[in-house]
Amino acid sequence: MSYDRYLSQIFGYIGLKYGSPTLSSIMSNLSPAFTFVLAFIFRMEKVRLQSYTSQEKIIGTLVSISGAIIATVYSGPTLLSTSMNTDWIIGGILLAGQYFLIAFALVAQAKILVEYSVDLIVVLVFSISGLFVAGLAALIMARDLEAWKLRLDVVLATILYMGFSSGFFNVVVQIWVLRLKGPVYVAMFKPLTIVIAVFMGVTILGDSLHLGSVVGGIIITIGFYGVVWGKAKEDHEGALFTQATTDPLLKPHINALEHGS
């Protein structure tokens, strides 16, 4: 899992170099589709073609992948001016690969938790192994000692910002909202990253906004909501069935139905 996380970060940074923050935020909405496909392959997700919830997840996955192809292959005319010339195909493939590896790591982590349910120990081992893999790769790739020196510049500010926002603040807010509203409420706001990335990229970085990115982003967002809502409805139906079969107040009615049938 550590190798997946490390490779996903490498793919993400190189993808940003060839693509843009807008393209990265668009591709990030592929995570539910990739996770659903991998969970199905590893038999952690059941698909019943007769069930409308499974149909929603399958259609949402296909729509998301179609949107990613459009955003990657077709750039289209420039809607907002820019001074950057980026290779969208290379960037799109690398960014899609990043979120595929993240989805693979999530599925592998869930598989491990099924066999070993001590969450904190799994997270601790995962974090330490990730630190070891990233540190070893950094020692091999950055042999110049000057690269290890911290200076009061934009690089240090970026490191501190990423550590605080992604490593601490983002996790705290997500856990807090998860406890209050649940996972579907959190997932609903994820496509807002596209709007934020477009605004920041155009105003601060002088980035470009292409028609293909807009069309692909809209299609991926539709597919994203399809997968998320299909999974939410499936979990809700499962919870209602479990409650109905375990609630003592409902057992007489269930028994009557069983005897009647």
BAVOZA-708726 format. One record per atom (N, C-alpha, C): residue in one letter; x, y, z. Coordinates in pm, whole numbers, padded with zeros to 5 digits, always signed. Example, Ala and Ser with C-alpha at 12.3 -4.5 7.8 and 13.67 -1.06 7.14 Angstrom:
// residues 2
A+01319-00569+00780A+01230-00450+00780A+01320-00330+00780S+01285-00225+00708S+01367-00106+00714S+01290+00003+00787
//
This chain:
// residues 261
M+00083-00121+00000M+00000+00000+00000M+00086+00126+00000S+00200+00120+00068S+00288+00236+00074S+00343+00269-00064Y+00377+00163-00140Y+00426+00187-00275Y+00318+00252-00361D+00194+00208-00343D+00084+00267-00420D+00068+00415-00388R+00072+00447-00258R+00058+00587-00219R+00173+00672-00272Y+00295+00617-00263Y+00411+00693-00309Y+00404+00714-00460L+00373+00607-00535L+00364+00619-00680L+00250+00712-00720S+00140+00709-00645S+00029+00799-00677S+00069+00945-00662Q+00150+00975-00560Q+00198+01112-00543Q+00291+01153-00656I+00380+01060-00697I+00469+01089-00809I+00389+01115-00936F+00290+01028-00963F+00205+01047-01080F+00132+01181-01072G+00086+01215-00951G+00013+01340-00933G+00098+01463-00960Y+00220+01464-00908Y+00307+01581-00926Y+00351+01595-01072I+00384+01482-01136I+00424+01490-01277I+00302+01526-01363G+00186+01472-01325G+00064+01506-01398G+00031+01654-01389L+00056+01713-01271L+00037+01858-01257L+00133+01935-01346K+00253+01882-01362K+00352+01950-01446K+00306+01954-01592Y+00250+01843-01639Y+00205+01837-01778Y+00062+01887-01796G-00018+01878-01691G-00157+01920-01700G-00180+02052-01629S-00270+02051-01533S-00303+02172-01459S-00378+02134-01332P-00390+02226-01235P-00472+02198-01117P-00617+02168-01153T-00669+02233-01256T-00807+02206-01298T-00823+02061-01342L-00730+02013-01425L-00735+01875-01472L-00720+01778-01357S-00635+01812-01261S-00616+01725-01144S-00743+01716-01061S-00809+01828-01040S-00933+01825-00961S-01044+01750-01034I-01045+01759-01168I-01143+01683-01245I-01121+01534-01230M-00996+01492-01243M-00963+01349-01234M-00984+01293-01094S-00978+01378-00992S-00995+01329-00855S-01135+01270-00834N-01232+01313-00914N-01367+01261-00900N-01383+01121-00962L-01274+01066-01016L-01276+00928-01064L-01260+00827-00952S-01220+00873-00833S-01191+00781-00723S-01307+00686-00691P-01434+00733-00677P-01541+00637-00648P-01559+00532-00758A-01544+00572-00884A-01560+00476-00994A-01449+00372-00991F-01325+00416-00972F-01214+00321-00965F-01227+00229-00844T-01269+00286-00731T-01286+00205-00611T-01393+00100-00630F-01504+00136-00696F-01612+00041-00721F-01564-00073-00811V-01489-00040-00917V-01440-00143-01009V-01344-00238-00938L-01250-00183-00861L-01152-00267-00791L-01218-00350-00682A-01314-00292-00611A-01385-00368-00507A-01463-00483-00570F-01518-00463-00688F-01588-00571-00758F-01490-00680-00801I-01373-00641-00852I-01273-00738-00896I-01225-00824-00779F-01204-00761-00663F-01156-00833-00546F-01271-00890-00461R-01391-00893-00517R-01509-00955-00455R-01546-00892-00320M-01521-00764-00309M-01562-00691-00191M-01692-00613-00217E-01735-00611-00340E-01857-00541-00380E-01941-00636-00464K-02067-00653-00426K-02157-00739-00500K-02237-00656-00601V-02248-00709-00721V-02322-00642-00827V-02439-00731-00869R-02558-00679-00854R-02679-00748-00899R-02741-00665-01011L-02735-00718-01132L-02780-00642-01248L-02928-00608-01241Q-03006-00686-01164Q-03148-00657-01152Q-03176-00543-01055S-03078-00509-00972S-03096-00405-00871S-03068-00268-00931Y-03156-00173-00905Y-03138-00039-00962Y-03019+00033-00898T-02984-00003-00773T-02867+00059-00711T-02738+00015-00780S-02729-00114-00813S-02613-00162-00888S-02609-00100-01027Q-02725-00084-01088Q-02729-00021-01219Q-02681+00124-01212E-02719+00194-01105E-02672+00332-01088E-02521+00338-01076K-02463+00246-00999K-02318+00246-00980K-02246+00211-01110I-02299+00115-01184I-02235+00076-01311I-02243+00191-01412I-02361+00249-01426I-02378+00360-01521I-02292+00479-01478G-02291+00509-01347G-02208+00619-01298G-02060+00597-01325T-02014+00472-01310T-01874+00440-01339T-01842+00461-01486L-01928+00412-01574L-01905+00428-01718L-01909+00576-01759V-02001+00651-01700V-02009+00795-01731V-01884+00867-01684S-01836+00833-01564S-01715+00898-01511S-01594+00871-01599I-01578+00745-01640I-01463+00711-01725I-01475+00780-01861S-01597+00789-01914S-01617+00860-02041S-01578+01007-02028G-01618+01070-01916G-01581+01210-01893G-01431+01228-01881A-01363+01131-01818A-01217+01140-01805A-01150+01131-01941I-01202+01045-02027I-01146+01033-02162I-01163+01163-02240I-01281+01224-02228I-01306+01351-02297I-01213+01460-02246A-01200+01471-02113A-01115+01575-02055A-00969+01556-02091T-00927+01430-02113T-00787+01401-02143T-00755+01416-02291V-00840+01359-02376V-00810+01355-02520V-00849+01484-02591Y-00964+01541-02549Y-01016+01658-02619Y-00999+01783-02533S-00912+01874-02579S-00893+01999-02505S-00993+02105-02552G-01014+02113-02683G-01111+02209-02735G-01059+02351-02732P-01142+02445-02770P-01100+02585-02770P-01079+02637-02628T-00994+02737-02617T-00966+02797-02487T-01076+02894-02450L-01137+02871-02333L-01243+02959-02286L-01189+03080-02211L-01075+03061-02143L-01008+03171-02072L-00863+03173-02116S-00809+03292-02136S-00673+03305-02189S-00570+03258-02089T-00454+03220-02141T-00346+03166-02059T-00214+03184-02130S-00109+03172-02052S+00025+03176-02110S+00093+03042-02102M+00020+02937-02058M+00079+02806-02039M+00047+02717-02158N+00142+02630-02195N+00123+02532-02301N+00144+02395-02242T+00038+02321-02217T+00049+02195-02145T+00011+02078-02234D+00069+01962-02201D+00038+01839-02272D-00074+01770-02196W-00197+01784-02245W-00313+01737-02171W-00320+01585-02165I-00278+01517-02273I-00292+01372-02276I-00201+01306-02173I-00074+01348-02169I+00019+01292-02071I-00026+01326-01929G-00062+01452-01908G-00107+01492-01775G-00233+01420-01732G-00328+01404-01824G-00453+01336-01790G-00431+01190-01756I-00346+01122-01832I-00318+00980-01804I-00250+00963-01669L-00152+01049-01641L-00081+01039-01514L-00172+01070-01396L-00258+01170-01410L-00349+01205-01301L-00455+01098-01281A-00503+01038-01391A-00595+00925-01376A-00526+00808-01307G-00399+00786-01343G-00323+00680-01277G-00304+00707-01128Q-00288+00832-01092Q-00275+00869-00951Q-00397+00824-00871Y-00515+00857-00920Y-00636+00826-00844Y-00676+00679-00856F-00627+00611-00960F-00644+00466-00965F-00561+00399-00856L-00439+00445-00838L-00353+00388-00734L-00407+00419-00594I-00463+00539-00577I-00524+00572-00448I-00642+00480-00420A-00724+00456-00523A-00837+00365-00506A-00789+00224-00474F-00682+00181-00540F-00627+00048-00513F-00578+00037-00369A-00514+00143-00319A-00466+00144-00181A-00582+00137-00083L-00691+00207-00113L-00809+00205-00025L-00871+00066-00019V-00881+00001-00136V-00938-00134-00140V-00849-00232-00065A-00717-00220-00084A-00624-00308-00013A-00631-00285+00137Q-00644-00159+00177Q-00654-00127+00319Q-00783-00185+00379A-00893-00175+00304A-01018-00233+00352A-01009-00384+00363K-00939-00447+00269K-00920-00592+00273K-00841-00634+00395I-00740-00557+00429I-00660-00586+00547I-00742-00571+00674L-00825-00466+00678L-00907-00441+00797L-01010-00551+00820V-01050-00620+00712V-01142-00732+00729V-01074-00845+00806E-00945-00868+00777E-00872-00975+00844E-00814-00930+00979Y-00777-00802+00986Y-00714-00750+01108Y-00782-00618+01141S-00873-00621+01236S-00966-00510+01257S-00918-00404+01355V-00792-00406+01393V-00739-00303+01484V-00700-00182+01399D-00791-00086+01389D-00774+00025+01295D-00649+00106+01321L-00626+00144+01447L-00514+00232+01479L-00380+00168+01446I-00366+00038+01471I-00241-00030+01439I-00218-00033+01288V-00324-00059+01213V-00313-00061+01067V-00270+00076+01015V-00332+00182+01067V-00297+00319+01025V-00152+00351+01063L-00110+00309+01183L+00026+00335+01228L+00128+00265+01138V+00106+00137+01110V+00198+00062+01024V+00199+00121+00884F+00081+00158+00836F+00070+00217+00703F+00149+00348+00694S+00137+00432+00795S+00205+00562+00795S+00357+00545+00805I+00401+00455+00894I+00545+00433+00910I+00606+00374+00784S+00537+00277+00724S+00590+00217+00601S+00592+00318+00487G+00491+00406+00482G+00492+00512+00381G+00608+00608+00400L+00634+00644+00526L+00748+00731+00555L+00879+00665+00515F+00891+00534+00539F+01014+00461+00504F+01034+00457+00354V+00927+00425+00279V+00937+00416+00133V+00970+00552+00073A+00899+00658+00118A+00924+00793+00065A+01065+00841+00101G+01108+00813+00225G+01243+00855+00266G+01351+00784+00187L+01335+00653+00166L+01434+00577+00090L+01440+00627-00054A+01324+00651-00115A+01323+00703-00252A+01385+00842-00260A+01361+00925-00158A+01420+01059-00158A+01572+01053-00147L+01624+00962-00065L+01769+00947-00052L+01833+00903-00182I+01762+00820-00258I+01815+00772-00385I+01807+00879-00493M+01697+00951-00497M+01674+01046-00605M+01737+01182-00579A+01742+01225-00453A+01799+01356-00420A+01932+01335-00349R+02038+01316-00427R+02170+01288-00369R+02245+01416-00331D+02201+01528-00385D+02265+01655-00353D+02221+01700-00213L+02316+01721-00124L+02283+01760+00013L+02216+01897+00020E+02240+01981-00081E+02177+02113-00082E+02025+02103-00092A+01978+01994-00155A+01833+01979-00171A+01764+01950-00039W+01840+01906+00061W+01781+01872+00191W+01778+01990+00287K+01840+02100+00248K+01844+02217+00336K+01716+02297+00323L+01658+02333+00436L+01536+02413+00436L+01570+02561+00439R+01509+02635+00350R+01531+02779+00341R+01397+02851+00353L+01404+02977+00391L+01283+03057+00404L+01239+03105+00266D+01179+03012+00190D+01133+03047+00056D+00999+02980+00031V+00955+02985-00096V+00824+02932-00131V+00817+02780-00115V+00932+02712-00127V+00934+02566-00110V+00897+02528+00033L+00957+02596+00130L+00925+02569+00270L+00780+02605+00301A+00733+02716+00246A+00593+02754+00267A+00498+02650+00209T+00534+02595+00093T+00450+02492+00031T+00447+02365+00116I+00563+02325+00168I+00571+02205+00253I+00486+02223+00379L+00499+02338+00443L+00421+02362+00565L+00272+02368+00535Y+00237+02432+00424Y+00095+02442+00388Y+00036+02304+00360M+00108+02222+00282M+00059+02088+00250M+00048+02002+00375G+00147+02015+00465G+00142+01937+00588G+00025+01975+00676F-00005+02105+00683F-00115+02151+00769F-00250+02125+00704S-00263+02161+00574S-00394+02151+00510S-00432+02006+00479S-00343+01934+00410S-00375+01797+00371S-00354+01697+00483G-00249+01716+00560G-00218+01617+00663G-00292+01635+00793F-00344+01755+00821F-00409+01778+00951F-00549+01837+00935F-00556+01959+00881F-00684+02030+00877F-00788+01955+00796N-00749+01904+00679N-00842+01833+00593N-00898+01709+00662V-00811+01634+00730V-00854+01512+00797V-00948+01544+00913V-00912+01646+00991V-00995+01683+01107V-01134+01726+01063V-01142+01812+00959V-01272+01859+00912V-01355+01744+00857Q-01292+01656+00780Q-01366+01544+00721Q-01421+01451+00829I-01339+01419+00929I-01385+01331+01036I-01498+01397+01114W-01487+01527+01141W-01590+01600+01215W-01724+01599+01139V-01716+01629+01006V-01838+01631+00927V-01894+01490+00907L-01804+01391+00896L-01851+01253+00884L-01934+01211+01004R-01890+01252+01122R-01964+01217+01243R-02099+01288+01249L-02103+01412+01199L-02227+01490+01207L-02327+01454+01098K-02277+01441+00974K-02368+01429+00860K-02356+01298+00784G-02245+01226+00797G-02229+01102+00724G-02148+01117+00597P-02108+01003+00535P-02019+01008+00419P-02081+01068+00293V-02212+01049+00273V-02274+01104+00152V-02269+01256+00151Y-02292+01317+00266Y-02288+01463+00277Y-02148+01515+00245V-02046+01444+00292V-01908+01485+00263V-01879+01472+00114A-01922+01361+00055A-01893+01337-00087A-01962+01437-00178M-02078+01489-00135M-02152+01584-00218M-02071+01707-00254F-01979+01747-00168F-01905+01872-00188F-01773+01851-00262K-01737+01727-00293K-01609+01702-00357K-01596+01769-00494P-01702+01767-00579P-01687+01836-00708P-01662+01985-00698L-01681+02046-00581L-01649+02188-00565L-01500+02215-00586T-01417+02109-00572T-01273+02128-00594T-01246+02174-00737I-01331+02133-00831I-01312+02174-00971I-01329+02326-00983V-01436+02378-00921V-01462+02523-00928V-01349+02601-00861I-01306+02553-00745I-01198+02622-00672I-01069+02617-00751A-01037+02501-00810A-00913+02487-00888A-00915+02576-01011V-01031+02585-01077V-01042+02672-01195V-01017+02818-01156F-01081+02862-01049F-01067+03002-01007F-00923+03033-00967M-00864+02948-00884M-00727+02972-00837M-00626+02959-00951G-00648+02859-01039G-00554+02838-01148G-00553+02953-01246V-00670+03005-01279V-00679+03114-01377V-00631+03246-01318T-00669+03276-01193T-00637+03406-01136T-00494+03415-01083I-00443+03305-01030I-00310+03309-00967I-00202+03253-01058L-00227+03136-01120L-00123+03069-01198L-00126+03106-01346G-00229+03179-01389G-00240+03208-01531G-00271+03084-01612D-00342+02992-01553D-00374+02865-01616D-00482+02885-01722S-00504+02781-01803S-00604+02788-01908S-00725+02704-01872L-00837+02740-01929L-00959+02664-01913L-01011+02629-02052H-01008+02500-02083H-01050+02453-02216H-01191+02397-02211L-01253+02397-02326L-01389+02344-02337L-01393+02196-02300G-01290+02121-02339G-01286+01979-02307G-01283+01954-02157S-01214+02041-02083S-01210+02027-01938S-01346+02052-01875V-01417+02152-01929V-01550+02184-01876V-01647+02069-01903V-01650+02021-02029V-01742+01912-02065V-01707+01785-01989G-01577+01751-01988G-01535+01631-01916G-01562+01640-01768G-01541+01758-01709G-01566+01776-01567G-01713+01759-01532I-01801+01812-01617I-01945+01798-01593I-01987+01651-01601I-01935+01580-01702I-01971+01438-01720I-01919+01355-01603I-01794+01378-01562I-01738+01304-01449I-01817+01332-01322T-01857+01457-01302T-01935+01491-01182T-02068+01418-01180I-02134+01410-01297I-02260+01335-01304I-02237+01188-01269G-02133+01130-01327G-02101+00991-01294G-02062+00973-01150F-01991+01070-01094F-01951+01065-00953F-02073+01059-00862Y-02170+01146-00887Y-02291+01145-00805Y-02371+01016-00826G-02367+00961-00947G-02437+00835-00971G-02382+00722-00888V-02248+00710-00884V-02186+00604-00804V-02211+00626-00655V-02193+00750-00609V-02209+00780-00467V-02352+00756-00420W-02451+00804-00498W-02590+00787-00457W-02634+00642-00467G-02583+00569-00567G-02616+00428-00576G-02565+00351-00456K-02442+00381-00414K-02385+00316-00296K-02460+00357-00169A-02498+00485-00160A-02570+00532-00041A-02706+00465-00028K-02777+00453-00141K-02908+00388-00138K-02895+00241-00102E-02791+00176-00154E-02769+00035-00123E-02741+00016+00026D-02658+00101+00083D-02628+00092+00226D-02752+00121+00309H-02834+00217+00265H-02956+00251+00338H-03055+00135+00337E-03070+00071+00221E-03159-00043+00213E-03109-00159+00298G-02977-00180+00299G-02921-00286+00382G-02941-00260+00530A-02929-00132+00570A-02949-00097+00711A-03095-00116+00752L-03188-00081+00663L-03331-00101+00694L-03365-00248+00706F-03307-00330+00620F-03332-00474+00627F-03276-00534+00754T-03153-00490+00791T-03091-00540+00914T-03173-00500+01036Q-03221-00376+01038Q-03302-00329+01149Q-03434-00406+01158A-03492-00435+01042A-03620-00506+01040A-03607-00649+01090T-03492-00711+01064T-03473-00850+01104T-03419-00864+01245T-03379-00755+01308T-03324-00762+01443T-03408-00690+01546D-03499-00603+01504D-03582-00528+01597D-03688-00619+01658P-03691-00638+01792P-03789-00727+01853P-03933-00686+01825L-03957-00555+01807L-04093-00509+01783L-04144-00554+01646L-04054-00580+01555L-04095-00618+01420L-04093-00768+01398K-04036-00845+01490K-04024-00989+01470K-04159-01058+01454P-04263-01025+01535P-04391-01091+01514P-04447-01070+01374H-04428-00950+01319H-04478-00923+01185H-04398-01001+01081I-04267-01012+01101I-04183-01087+01007I-04220-01235+01012N-04240-01287+01134N-04277-01428+01149N-04412-01453+01082A-04505-01359+01098A-04636-01376+01037A-04626-01379+00885L-04538-01293+00832L-04517-01294+00686L-04456-01423+00640E-04358-01474+00718E-04292-01599+00680E-04389-01715+00682H-04475-01722+00789H-04571-01831+00798H-04679-01817+00690G-04713-01692+00659G-04814-01670+00557G-04769-01712+00420S-04636-01696+00393S-04584-01735+00264S-04563-01886+00255
//
